[in-house]
Amino acid sequence: MAATIYYEKDAPIDALKGKKVAVVGYGSQGHAHSLNLRDSGIDVAVAELEGTDNFKLATEHGFAPTDVKTAMEGATLIIITLPDEIQAKVYADAIGPNLAAGQTLGFCHGFNIHFKYIVPPETVNIVMIAPKGPGHLVRSEYEKGGGVPNLIAIEQDSTGDAKQIALAWANGIGGARAGIIETTYKEETETDLFGEQVVLCGGLTALIKASFETLVEAGYQPEIAYFECMHEVKLIVDLMYEGGMSYMRYSISNTAEYGDLTRGPRIITPQTKAEMKKILSEITSGQFAKEWVNEHQSGLKNFNALYEKDHDSQLETVGRKLRDMMKWIDSKKV
């Protein structure tokens, strides 16, 4: 079944004109939504913790950040852009007790609603606008006159105009310029987690690490292994981004294409796909969500240990040195 896609003519911003929008959190998505909506003529109130870097940034951007209760008062739409792992606590402490009937709760990811860590009353709308890109891209594309594609989902329509409010939100941040694709909280949440774990983050980083280690263990120079297994990934991904796998294969050598077509299936095997299905079942059952929430509540000990192990690995150490040599790269260090 073909996806339903909305554009500017389908998403009038009128539903938010003359109304107040509260944005809770001024991080990656929060700053982009706040600035884009304000530039689209919407009255935006920002809620952020005083003394934090994000509070200072919001102030520098011309907002007057307040506590959550103050930002929410009289708001038609309340957009929650906080990290998944802290949303439930902030909702229980500050958002839920101050919700008024008829207000609309907006999320950029369905995690807490889908897995029921947040259960709002039936008297409010629950909608989602999920940009398919990080906050800095949502902002920069808007400033260029374009936008990042958005996903829209309506979980609860108490007032009868929840969809119009969500579409106006997407229009206000530039999403209607690129296309707003209709989905559900379930579909967005489960596919987003799956993509992150199996391909975009988990699968890709594990593949790069294993290939780098294989070359180094066979006696090849770490610097050469880095270029082959890490640096050149961007070149291939850019080709696929522009024209899919067919354009990537058209652009590379015949030797590389033959190796791709004949050796790729030996790396991603039926056993690999079986593990992917297992990971998907862990997501859909709520097992992963529970595991992540428990990890956060227990102080992130395992999370931090795994992060530090990779942060100080040979792959990362060599990479930092080589990126410093490539002055055309805006090298980042964390």
N, C-alpha and C positions, 0 to 999 in steps of 0.2 A: 504494500500500500504506500502510495506516494505521500511524502511529508507535507503538512500544511505550513506554508511560509507566508508571513505577513511583512509588508513593506510600509513606507511612510504614509501612503494613502489609506492603509488599513489601520493605522495606529495614531490617530490624532492625539496631540498632546493636551488637548482641551480638558481632559479629565483631571489634570493636575494644575492647570492654569489658575492662579489666584488661590491655590491651596498650599499648605505647608507640608514639606517632606522632611522627616527626621532620618539621619544616617547615623547608626550606632557603630562607631569604630572608624578611624581615619587611616587605615592601613592601605594595602595594595589596591583592593577593590573600592574601599570606602572613599579614598581621596578622589579616585576617578569618577565615581558616581556623583559625589558632592559637587565637584567642579563642573562636570558636564551638565548636570541638571541646572546648576546656577546659571551657566552660560546659555542654557535653553530658556531662561526666563522663569525658573521655578524658585520659590522661596525655600531655602535649605537650612536646616538647623543641624549642627554636628554635635554628637555626644562622644566625649573622649576623656580619659583620665588625666587630671591636671598633673603637670610635671613630667609627663612622658614625652618622648620624641615626637610621637604622632600629634599630641596636643600642641606642641610648639610649631609643627609643620602646618596644622590647620590654622593656627593663628597667623602664621606667615602668609598663608593663602587668603587671608581676609575674612576668615570665619571667627566667631566668638564661641568656642567650644564650651559646652555646659555638661551637667550631669544628665543621665539618661531620662529621668523623670521630667526635667525641664524641657529637654529637646522633644519629648513625645507629646507634650501638652498641646492639644489642638491640631496635631498632625493627621492628615488624611492617610499618608503612607509612612510606615516605619520600616526602614531598610536595615537589616542586620548583616553586617559584613565582618563580624568577629570570627576568629578561628573556630573551627568546628568544636574543638575540645573544651572551649570555655563558654560557648553559647548557652548551654542549658543552665549553668550557674547564674550567668548574668540575667537570663530570662526569669529565673525563679526569684532572684533578689531584687531586680529593678524594672524589668519590662512587664512581666505578667501582672504584678500588683497595680500597675498604673495604666493598664489597657482600658480603653473605653469602647463600648459597643459601637460597631460600625467602622472602626479603624481597620486598616489593612496592614498585615505583617508581610514584609517582603524579604525573601532569602535569595542568596546568590548560589546556593548549593543545597540540595535536599536532605543532607545527612540527618540532621536533628529531628526534622519533621517526619521523614520516612521511617526512621528507626524509633520514633516516639520518645526521644529524650526531651522533646518539647511538645506539649499537648495544649494548644491554645483553646480558649472557650469557643463555643459554636457561634458566638455573637460577633466574631471578627472574620475578616477575609484572610486567607493564606495563599500567597502567590509566590512565584519564583521567576526571576530574570537572571539567567546564568550566561554571562559573556563567555565566548569560547576563546579566551585569551587573558593574559595577566592584566592587572590594573593599569600598568604603565602604557600598555598597548591600547587599552580602551580609551585612555586619555589622549595619547599621541595621534591615534587615527581620527578621533573626534576633532582635534585641532586642525588636522589636514582637510577636514570637510567630509571625511568618510566615517567608517564605523567598523566594529567587530561583530560578527554574527552572534545573535543571542538565542538562547532557549527560553521558552515560556511554558509555565505550568501553573494550573489553578487547582489547588488542593481543596479549598473551601471558599464558597461564594455566599456570604451572609447578606450582602447588600444588593446583590443583583448586578453590580457593575465592577466586580473584581477584575474581570478580564480587560475591561477598558482602562482601568487604573494601571494594570501591569503593562499593557501595550504602550500607554503614555510614558511610563517609566522607561521602557526600552527605547522609545523614540527619543526621549530626553537625553539618553546617554550615547546616542548615535547608532544603536543597534538596528533600527528600522531602515537605515541607509544600506546596510549589508544584508539584512534578512533576519526575521524572528521565526524560529522553527518551533512548532508546537510539540510538546512532550508531556510527560507526567513526572511527578516527584520520584516515583519508583524507577522509571527508566533512566532519568538523569542521574540519580544517585548511584545506581548499580553499575551503569556503563562508565560513569566517571571514575569510580573506584577501580573498576576492572582495567580500564585503560591506563591509569596511573601505575597499577601494580604489575601488569603483565607486559606492557609495551613501553610507555612514555618514560617511566622512571625505573621501576623494578627490573623489568626485562632488559631494557637497554643498558643500564649500568652494570648488571650482572654479566651481560654478553661482552661488554667492553673490558671489564676486569678479567674475565676468564681468557679472552683472546690475548690481552696484554701479558698476562702471567705465562701463558703457553709459549709465547715467543721468547720472553726473558729466560724462562726455565730451559729453553733449548739453546741458550747461549747468545741470542741476538741482543744488540745494544738497547737499553731501555728507551733511549731517545728515539730510535727508529721505530720501536714497537709503539711508542706513544703516537707518533705521526700516523702510523698505519691503522691503529685500532681506536684512537680517540679523535685526533685532530680532523681527520678527513670525514668523519661522520657527518659533520655539518654540510660538506659539499654534496653528499648523496641525499641527505634529508632535504636540502634546498631544491634539488632537482625534482624530488617526489612531491614537494610542496607546490611547485609550479605546474607540474604536469602529470603527476601520478607515477606509478611504477613503469609504465610504458615509456614515458619521456625520459626517466632516469636511464632505462636500458638503452634507449636510442642515443643517449649522450655519452655513455661510457664505451670503452673499447670492446671489441668482440670477445677478446680473451676474458675480460672481466664479466661480460654478460654470460658467457658459457659457464664460468665458475659459479656465478650467481644461480643460474637455472639448475645446475647439476649438483652443487654442493650445499646450497641453502637448505634443501629438505633433509640433509644429513645432520644439520645442526638443530633445526626445529622439527623434531620427530613426532610420531604419533604419541610417544610417551610425554613429550613436552605439551602437546595439546591436551592430553589427559590431565596433566597438572593444571593447565589453564582452567579446565572445567571444574576441577576441585577448588581452585581459588574463587571462581565465580560462585560456586555453591556456598563457600564460606561468607561471601559478600551478601548473597541473597537471603541467607538464613539469619543474618545479623551477627554471626560469630565474629567476623572481623571488627565490626563496630564495637561490640562488647569488649573485645581484646584491646582495642585502641583506647577506649574510655578507661578501662582498668589500668592500662599502662600509664596514662596521664595522671590518674588519681593516685597511683603508687609512687609518683615522683620521677617517672621517665628514666629509670635506671638502665633498663635494657636498651631503650632508644638511644640514650646518650653514649652508652658503651659501643654500640654498633656504629654510631656516627663518628666517634673519635677514631675507631679502628680504620675506617675508610679515609677519614680526613688526613691521617698520617701515613697512608700507604705509599708504596713506591710510585704507583701510577700518579697519585696526586702530587707527590713531591717533585717528580720529574716534570710533570705538566706545569707546575707553577714556575719552574726555572725556564722552561721553553717559552711559555707565554710572555714572560718578561723580555725575551729576545725579539718577540714579534710586535714591534711598536705600532703596527696598524690595528692590533687588537686592543680594545679597551678592557684590559685585563682586570679581573675582579678577584679580590682575596677576602675570605671570611675565616 
